Amino acid sequence: MVSVTARKIRDHGREHGSLGVGRVYAGYLISYPIVGRGMVIFRDPNGHRMVTTPVRRVLGAFDGDKLYVETENSVYQLTFRGEMQAAPQRAVASHAT
């Protein structure tokens, strides 16, 4: 999980103008964007999240502080605000024999 700010920088195929371009979404990215899947940013502890249409391509280096994600409808600039943290491991019950 990593703290991220996503800025919508382009809107594809909108007939009624560029609604939402420039909008900023701050939250936590659970996993890096994967082509063919929607990108999910959790925005607050109450479960609000931003879900995109499927990702078409990802531009930039994963070890950098910026990444560009093109989805079916939009392009987002992601700015990472911290290091990727491993998800907490679940405890595994062991049975003594």
N, C-alpha and C positions, 0 to 999 in steps of 0.2 A: 504494500500500500504506500502511496506517495502523495504528498500534498501538491496540488496543481491548480493553476489558473488557466482556464481555456477562454480564448477570445475568438468569437466568430468573425472571420475576416472576409468570407465570401458566401453568397447564397446562390445555389444553382437553380435555374428554371423556375423562379418565382415570377408569376405573371403580374402581381400587384406590387412590384418594387422589392426593395431589399430590406424587408422587415427583419429586425434582429441583428443586422450586421453591426459589429462593434460591441455587441453585448458580451459581458464578462460573466463566466461561471467559475466560482471558486469552490473547491472541495477536495475530495480524495479519489484518486484513480486506483482501483483495486488491482488491475493488471494493465499492462501496456496494450495499446490498441492492436487488434488482430484483423487482418483483411477478411471481409466476409461477415464479420460480427459487429453488432452495435457497440459503441463505446459508452461506458457508464461512468458518470462522476457523481459520487455521493456528496450532497451539498450540506447536510446538517444531520445531527443525531436523531432527528425525528423520522428519518427515512426518505426525505425528499431527495430526488435524484434527477439528473439530466441524462436522457438516453438518446443517442443519435440513431440515424438510419445506418445500415451496414457500411463499414469502412471500405473504401476503394483502394487507398494507398496511404503509406506513411512515409514522410520525408524527414530526413535529419538523422543524426546519430543518437542512439539510445543512451550514450554516456554523456551527452551534452545537456544543457539546461533548457533547450527549446526543441520542439518537435512540431511538425505540421501534419495534420490528419485530414485527409479528404474523405468525406462520406458521400453517399448518393445525392444528398441535398446541399451540403455546405462544406466549407473548409475552416478548420480551427487551428489556431496557434496555441500550443500548450507550453506553458512555462512552469518548470518544476521548481518547487520551493523547498525541497528537501531530498534526502536520499531514499531510495526504495527500501522499505522495511519488509521483512519477511512476515507473513501472516502467522499469528500465534499457532504453535503446534498443539494439536489435541492430545490429551493424555490417552495413552493406550493401556488398557487394563491387562495385567499379566496374571496368569493362573499358575500357581505353584503346584507341581505334581509330586 
